[in-house]
Amino acid sequence: MTMLGFVRHGSTEWNQLGKLQGQLDTDLTEVGREEARKLGRRLAGEQWDGIICSDLKRASETAQIIAVESGIALLHEDRRLRERSYGQAEGTTVEEREARWGVDWKKLDIGQETDQELWARWIELEQELLQAYPDGKLLLVSHGGFIVQILRELKMEPESFLKNTSLTILLRGEAGWELQLYNCLAHLQNE
């Protein structure tokens, strides 16, 4: 059975400012780097076959730090793990979006990636991972909006907003994906 550990990237300045990053390339803060180091130290005691990450800097750097701290191999970057594209809304705060497009801005066509488009890139990647790692354990370092949408499509309604460097684990069973761990931040609480 394949096990996937979804990791949301570490904190960025735009996370702190409440700006929607989407596919804009932003850097980790020092806090974000420390979050990644703590997660890496936590994962050092676990057996994972490798790490695949989004090619956006905040996820890529998070994955590199986790790899160094844990000794888990960083296999490669994959564009399909990128955050959802939010089109014209990228770089804006909630207040700016609502002032410009109203409270229902998500329902408007402002160039954002649709749920179906995001799901299609996940399905393509998922099939490759299941073929290449039928009994593997992989960490996928990605983004909150991407991970949450995958969970929604799998009928695993997220209970809360995914925190930076949280770990969410899915196990592929006979009946499909099963949620094993959600939004876990034990690595930030134990040091």
C-alpha positions in Angstrom: 0.0 0.0 0.0 1.2 3.5 -0.9 1.4 6.1 1.9 1.6 9.8 1.1 2.6 12.4 3.7 1.4 15.8 2.5 3.4 18.7 4.1 2.4 22.3 3.7 5.4 24.6 3.2 6.9 26.7 6.0 5.8 30.2 6.9 6.3 33.1 4.5 6.0 36.9 5.0 2.9 36.8 2.8 1.3 34.2 5.2 1.9 36.7 8.0 0.4 39.6 6.0 -2.6 37.5 4.9 -1.8 37.8 1.2 -2.9 35.1 -1.3 0.3 33.7 -2.8 -1.1 31.3 -5.3 1.7 30.5 -7.9 3.6 33.7 -7.1 7.1 32.7 -5.9 7.6 33.9 -2.3 10.4 33.0 0.2 10.3 31.4 3.5 10.8 33.5 6.6 13.4 32.5 9.2 10.4 31.2 11.2 9.4 29.1 8.2 12.9 27.7 8.0 12.9 26.8 11.7 9.5 25.1 11.3 10.9 23.0 8.5 14.0 22.1 10.6 11.8 20.9 13.4 9.7 18.8 11.0 12.8 17.3 9.5 14.1 16.4 13.0 10.8 14.7 13.8 10.8 12.7 10.5 14.4 11.6 11.0 13.1 8.7 13.2 10.6 7.5 10.5 11.1 5.5 7.3 10.2 7.4 4.2 11.3 6.5 0.6 11.8 10.1 -0.5 10.5 13.7 -0.9 8.9 15.2 -3.9 8.0 18.9 -3.8 6.4 21.7 -5.6 8.9 23.8 -7.7 7.8 27.1 -6.0 10.6 28.4 -3.7 8.7 28.2 -0.5 7.9 24.5 -0.9 11.3 23.6 -2.5 13.2 25.2 0.3 11.0 23.5 2.9 11.7 20.2 1.2 15.5 20.8 1.1 15.6 21.7 4.8 13.5 18.6 5.7 15.8 16.4 3.6 19.0 17.8 5.3 17.5 17.4 8.8 15.9 14.0 8.3 18.3 12.3 5.9 15.3 11.5 3.6 16.3 11.8 0.0 14.9 14.7 -2.0 13.9 13.0 -5.2 12.7 15.9 -7.4 10.4 18.9 -7.9 7.1 18.6 -9.7 5.1 21.5 -11.0 1.9 19.5 -10.5 2.3 20.0 -6.7 2.1 23.8 -7.1 -0.4 25.9 -5.3 -3.7 26.6 -7.0 -3.4 29.6 -9.4 -5.7 32.4 -8.1 -5.3 34.6 -11.2 -5.8 38.3 -10.6 -6.3 37.7 -6.8 -2.7 36.6 -6.2 -0.8 39.1 -4.0 -4.0 40.5 -2.4 -5.4 40.4 1.1 -9.0 39.4 1.9 -9.9 43.1 2.3 -8.4 43.9 -1.1 -10.2 41.1 -2.8 -13.6 41.9 -1.2 -13.2 45.6 -2.0 -12.4 44.8 -5.6 -14.7 41.9 -6.4 -17.1 41.5 -3.4 -17.4 38.7 -0.9 -18.2 36.1 -3.5 -15.0 36.8 -5.4 -14.2 33.0 -5.6 -17.3 32.5 -7.8 -16.1 35.0 -10.4 -13.8 34.3 -13.4 -10.7 36.3 -12.5 -8.3 33.9 -14.1 -8.1 31.4 -11.2 -7.5 27.6 -11.7 -10.8 25.6 -11.4 -11.3 22.7 -9.1 -11.4 20.4 -12.1 -8.1 21.7 -13.4 -6.4 21.2 -10.1 -7.9 17.7 -9.7 -6.7 16.8 -13.2 -3.1 17.6 -12.4 -3.4 15.6 -9.1 -4.9 12.6 -10.9 -2.0 12.5 -13.4 0.6 12.7 -10.6 -1.3 10.3 -8.4 -1.3 7.6 -11.1 2.4 8.0 -11.7 3.2 7.7 -8.0 1.0 4.6 -7.5 2.8 2.9 -10.4 6.3 4.0 -9.4 5.9 3.4 -5.7 3.2 0.7 -5.2 4.3 0.1 -1.6 6.2 3.3 -1.1 6.1 6.0 1.6 6.5 9.5 0.1 6.5 13.0 1.5 4.9 15.5 -0.9 5.8 19.1 0.1 3.1 21.3 -1.4 0.7 24.1 -0.5 -2.4 24.6 1.6 -4.9 25.3 -1.1 -3.7 22.4 -3.2 -3.8 19.9 -0.3 -7.2 21.0 1.0 -8.7 20.7 -2.5 -7.4 17.1 -2.9 -8.9 16.2 0.5 -12.2 17.7 -0.5 -12.3 15.8 -3.7 -11.5 12.6 -1.8 -14.5 13.4 0.5 -12.2 14.1 3.5 -13.6 17.5 4.4 -10.8 19.4 6.1 -11.8 20.4 9.6 -9.6 23.4 9.8 -7.1 25.5 7.8 -3.8 23.7 7.2 -1.0 25.2 9.3 2.5 25.8 7.9 4.6 22.6 8.0 1.6 20.5 9.1 1.7 16.8 8.2 -1.3 15.0 6.7 -1.0 11.3 5.9 -3.1 9.3 3.4 -2.8 5.5 3.1 -4.0 3.8 -0.1 -6.2 0.9 0.9 -8.4 -1.5 -1.0 -11.2 1.0 -1.1 -9.1 4.0 -1.9 -7.4 6.6 0.2 -7.8 6.7 3.9 -6.9 9.6 6.1 -4.4 8.5 8.8 -3.3 11.9 10.2 -4.5 15.4 9.6 -2.8 18.8 10.1 -0.4 17.4 12.7 2.0 19.9 14.3 3.5 17.8 17.0 7.0 18.8 15.8 6.3 22.4 16.7 4.9 21.6 20.2 7.5 19.1 21.4 10.6 21.3 21.3 
